Amino acid sequence: MKANAVVGLLSNVVWVVVAIQAYVNRQPFWWKPAVLIVLTDLAFCLELFDFPPFLDTFDAHSLWHAATIPIVAHWYDYLVKDARWDTFLDQRRKD
């Protein structure tokens, strides 16, 4: 668990650097990785602060998995937009 937390923390640092670079480069959606980092960390709290199931069904681990579903979709959306932005900048530099 500790190793996963360390790797996750290092990943967050990298994504914060990406968000800062996107802000400096005036990317219109620079804020998205920063928001997604915060949401992922909030979801991780469900894993970290485990609690017993309520209604004999929902425990912290199941809610962690449920919380990550929309986060993954938004990460994918960000990566697609980022790739399109980079392509746009490359084409503009060539012209």
N, C-alpha and C positions, 0 to 999 in steps of 0.2 A: 504494500500500500504506500509506503514512504517513497519508494522508487517511482511509482506512478505519479505521486504528488509532485516530486521534483521535476520529472519530465514535463508534466503539465505546466508547472510554473515557468520553466525555461521556454516552453512553447508560447506562453502568454507574453513573455518578454520579447520574443521575436515578433509576435503579431503587433505588439505596441510599437515597435520600431517600424514595422510595415505601415501602420496607421499614421505615424508621424511623417514618414517619407511621403505618403499619399497626400497628407495635408500640405506639406511643403511644395509638392508638385501640383497643387491645386486640383487634385482629383475630386470630382463632385460628390463622391460617396466615400470620402476618407473616414467618416465617422463609423461606418458599418462594422469594420473589424473590432474597433474599440467597444462598441455596444455588445457585439457577440462575445467578446472576451468576458465582459461583466456577466452576461447571461449564463455563459458556460460555468463561470466560477460560482454563481448562485446555484446552478443545478448540481455542481460538485458538492456543495454543502449537504445535499441530500445523502450522498455517499459517505461523507465525512462524519456527519452527525446522525448516525444510524438510529432508527427507532423501531419498535416492534410494530407489526401490522395492525392497522385499524380496519374494522369491518372484516377481519380475518382474510383480507385480500391485499390491501395496498400497504406495502412497506417502503422504506426509504429507497431500496434498490430498484423496485418497480417504478417508482415515481421519477427516479433519476433517468431511467430509460425513456419514460414518457416525455420528460422535459427536453431530452436531447433531440427528439424527432424534429420539431420545428427549427431548432438551432442548426441542424445539419442542412436543412433546406435553404436557410438564409446564407450559410457559409457557401454553399454551392452557387447561389445567386451572386454573391459577392465575387467569387472567383471568375465567373463568366463575365461579369461587368468589368472586372479588372483586366482580364485578357483582351476584351474588346477595346478598353481604354488604351492599353499598351499598343494594340494594333493601330488604332487611330493616330496615336502620337508618332509611331514609326512611319506611317504613310504621310503624315504631315511633314515630317523631317525630310522625306525623300523628295517632296514637291518643291 
